[in-house]
């Protein structure tokens, strides 16, 4: 029996899970209708179209995390401040006006430090799931367009920081002079590992290392797959170099797909003990925990 629907609504993607009373996923939908592609009036119809495709009745409530709650999203769910007990997320969920369905959007989290202001939306729900279902504590890495490094202390989100690694990779590989030489369709493990090592040992040389990726192909010393893989390694390695001093000797990596593989490969080279969790599993667990708090079983 369907208990509720959980949605992770990102900037460029949409993920929906139909979940039963035991927290088990019954069905799912994924799409490209991210926040950046929609106006405020389009969120409702997009959601209902996905629910109709799965034959979900209007009596089933929906809990949403991510960019649907941004200022430019469906309806703003204001940021909560640090330190934040993650179990309190559901308390601040906002209700979305809707003709026939109970829909709630979970808040994001803000770090209001003048020296290091930062925000997240969606990752806080992933962290809640990691804590509740997998007992995660300590340093957590969540790769993405904007990678998050967070510190959890006994269920409390104590601090976090964001690295624009994925966005910088996209800009350099698509819009810079490197774009003529990048072949991201192929992966060169040796080139990637070399980029990670270079960034970890000599992060101050990044700007020079980047120009090597332009000169190499011009001199017939590199091919496109090597350029793309080394660029990925340099940027991921630089991100890890910036976080390593604060991370200690163990990290929980919450990621899926290619990103999970690459970050795992890069982190393995640091000697750090890494625990890997699937991002979808973590966010589903967080949405389930929030739904249980919002709609307790009678």
C-alpha positions in Angstrom: 0.0 0.0 0.0 1.3 3.5 -0.9 2.1 5.6 2.1 3.6 8.7 0.5 5.7 10.0 -2.3 9.2 11.5 -1.9 10.7 13.9 -4.4 14.3 15.2 -4.8 13.8 18.2 -7.1 17.2 19.5 -8.3 18.4 22.4 -10.5 18.5 20.2 -13.6 16.8 17.0 -12.6 13.7 15.5 -11.0 13.6 12.2 -9.1 10.4 10.7 -7.5 9.8 7.6 -5.4 6.6 6.0 -4.4 7.1 4.5 -1.0 5.1 2.1 1.2 4.5 2.1 5.0 7.7 0.1 5.6 9.8 2.6 3.7 10.2 0.3 0.6 10.3 1.9 -2.8 7.4 0.6 -5.0 8.2 2.6 -8.1 10.1 5.6 -9.3 10.3 8.3 -12.0 13.2 10.4 -13.2 13.1 13.4 -15.5 14.9 16.5 -16.7 12.3 19.0 -15.4 14.7 20.6 -13.0 14.0 23.9 -11.2 16.0 25.9 -13.8 13.6 24.7 -16.6 10.3 25.7 -14.8 8.3 28.7 -13.7 6.6 28.7 -10.4 3.3 27.7 -12.0 4.7 24.7 -13.8 5.9 22.7 -10.8 2.4 21.5 -9.9 1.5 20.2 -13.3 4.9 18.5 -13.8 4.5 16.7 -10.4 0.9 15.6 -11.1 1.9 14.3 -14.6 4.5 12.1 -13.0 2.1 10.9 -10.3 -0.6 10.2 -12.9 1.9 8.1 -14.9 2.3 5.9 -11.8 -1.4 5.9 -10.9 -0.9 7.6 -7.5 -4.2 8.9 -6.0 -4.7 12.4 -4.7 -5.0 11.0 -1.2 -1.3 10.2 -1.2 0.9 13.0 0.4 4.1 14.3 -1.1 7.3 15.4 0.6 9.9 17.3 -1.5 13.5 18.3 -0.9 15.9 20.3 -3.0 15.5 23.3 -5.3 11.7 23.3 -5.5 12.1 25.2 -2.2 14.5 27.8 -3.5 13.5 31.5 -3.9 13.2 30.9 -7.7 11.5 27.5 -7.3 7.9 26.5 -6.5 7.6 28.1 -3.1 10.4 29.3 -0.9 11.3 27.1 2.1 13.6 29.3 4.1 17.0 28.2 5.3 17.6 26.8 8.8 20.7 27.9 10.6 23.6 25.8 12.0 24.2 23.9 14.1 21.1 21.9 13.1 19.8 18.6 14.6 18.8 16.9 11.4 15.7 15.4 12.9 14.2 18.9 13.0 14.0 19.3 9.3 10.4 18.2 9.0 9.3 20.7 11.7 10.1 23.5 9.3 8.6 22.0 6.1 6.2 24.4 4.4 2.8 23.4 2.9 2.3 24.1 -0.8 -1.2 25.4 -1.7 -2.8 22.7 -3.8 -6.3 21.8 -4.8 -6.4 18.2 -3.9 -3.1 16.9 -2.3 -1.0 17.5 0.8 2.4 18.6 -0.4 5.3 19.8 1.8 8.7 21.2 0.9 11.6 20.7 3.3 13.9 23.6 4.2 17.5 24.1 3.1 20.3 24.9 5.5 22.5 28.1 5.7 25.9 28.7 7.2 25.7 32.4 8.1 29.4 33.0 8.8 30.7 36.2 7.2 34.1 34.5 6.5 32.5 31.5 4.9 28.8 31.9 3.9 27.3 28.8 2.5 24.0 27.1 1.7 22.6 23.7 0.7 19.2 22.4 -0.5 18.6 18.7 -0.8 21.9 17.5 0.7 20.5 18.0 4.2 17.8 15.4 3.5 20.5 13.1 2.2 22.4 13.6 5.4 19.3 12.9 7.5 18.9 9.6 5.7 22.6 8.7 6.1 22.3 9.4 9.9 19.0 7.6 10.5 19.5 4.5 8.3 23.2 4.1 8.2 24.4 5.7 11.4 26.8 8.1 9.7 28.9 10.4 11.9 31.9 12.5 11.1 33.0 13.9 7.7 30.7 13.4 4.7 31.5 14.1 1.0 28.6 14.5 -1.4 29.9 15.1 -5.0 27.9 17.0 -7.6 27.8 20.2 -9.6 28.4 21.8 -6.3 30.1 19.3 -4.0 29.4 19.4 -0.3 31.7 18.4 2.5 29.8 18.3 5.8 30.6 17.4 9.4 28.0 15.5 11.4 28.3 15.3 15.2 25.9 12.8 16.8 23.0 13.7 14.4 23.8 17.4 14.3 25.0 19.1 11.1 27.8 21.2 12.6 29.3 22.8 9.5 29.8 22.3 5.8 31.5 23.8 2.8 30.8 23.8 -1.0 33.2 23.3 -3.9 32.1 24.3 -7.4 34.0 21.4 -8.9 31.4 20.1 -11.3 30.4 23.5 -12.5 34.1 24.5 -13.1 34.6 21.2 -15.1 31.6 22.0 -17.2 32.7 25.6 -17.9 36.3 24.6 -18.8 35.3 21.6 -20.9 32.5 23.4 -22.8 33.3 27.1 -22.9 37.1 27.6 -22.5 39.9 27.1 -25.0 40.1 23.6 -23.7 36.8 22.7 -25.2 38.3 22.0 -28.6 40.4 19.1 -27.1 38.2 17.6 -24.4 36.7 14.2 -25.1 34.6 13.3 -22.0 33.1 10.3 -23.6 36.1 8.2 -22.8 37.9 7.7 -19.5 41.7 7.4 -19.1 42.4 6.1 -15.6 46.1 6.9 -15.7 45.5 10.5 -16.8 42.9 10.9 -14.1 45.2 9.5 -11.4 48.0 11.8 -12.6 45.7 14.8 -12.3 44.7 13.8 -8.8 48.3 13.4 -7.7 49.4 16.7 -9.2 46.6 18.5 -7.4 47.2 16.9 -4.1 50.9 17.5 -4.1 51.1 20.8 -5.9 47.7 22.6 -5.7 49.4 25.9 -6.2 50.3 24.8 -9.8 46.7 24.3 -11.0 46.5 27.3 -13.4 49.7 26.2 -15.1 48.6 22.6 -15.2 45.4 23.7 -16.9 47.3 25.3 -19.8 49.3 22.1 -20.2 46.0 20.6 -21.2 45.7 23.1 -24.1 49.3 22.9 -25.2 49.5 19.0 -25.0 47.1 18.3 -27.9 48.5 21.1 -30.0 51.9 19.4 -29.8 50.4 16.0 -30.4 51.4 14.9 -26.8 47.8 14.3 -25.6 44.5 13.0 -26.9 41.0 14.1 -26.0 40.3 11.4 -23.5 43.5 12.1 -21.7 42.7 15.8 -21.5 39.2 15.2 -20.1 40.3 12.7 -17.6 43.3 14.7 -16.4 41.1 17.8 -16.1 38.6 15.8 -14.0 41.5 14.5 -11.8 43.0 17.9 -11.3 39.7 19.5 -10.2 38.6 16.6 -8.0 42.1 16.4 -6.5 42.1 20.1 -5.8 38.7 19.8 -4.0 40.0 16.9 -1.9 43.2 18.8 -1.1 41.2 21.7 0.2 39.1 19.4 2.4 41.7 16.8 3.5 43.2 18.8 6.3 39.7 19.1 7.9 38.4 15.6 7.1 40.6 13.6 9.4 41.4 10.0 8.5 37.9 8.8 7.4 35.2 10.0 5.1 31.7 8.8 4.2 31.2 9.2 0.4 27.5 9.6 -0.6 27.3 9.4 -4.4 26.1 7.4 -7.4 27.3 6.4 -10.8 30.4 7.8 -12.4 31.0 10.5 -9.8 31.0 7.9 -7.1 33.6 5.8 -8.9 35.9 8.8 -9.5 35.7 10.2 -6.0 36.2 6.8 -4.6 39.3 6.3 -6.8 40.7 9.8 -5.9 40.0 9.3 -2.1 41.6 5.9 -2.1 44.9 7.5 -3.2 45.0 9.7 -0.1 45.1 6.8 2.4 41.8 7.9 3.9 39.4 5.3 5.1 36.3 5.7 2.9 32.8 4.3 3.4 30.6 4.5 0.3 26.8 5.0 0.3 24.4 5.3 -2.6 23.0 8.8 -3.0 19.5 7.6 -3.9 19.4 5.3 -0.9 20.4 8.1 1.4 17.9 10.7 0.1 15.1 8.1 0.1 15.9 7.4 3.7 15.8 11.1 4.5 12.5 11.6 2.8 11.1 8.6 4.6 12.2 9.9 8.0 10.7 13.3 7.1 7.4 11.8 5.9 7.1 9.7 9.1 7.4 12.9 11.1 5.0 14.8 9.0 2.3 12.1 8.7 2.7 9.7 11.7 1.1 6.3 11.3 -2.2 6.3 13.2 
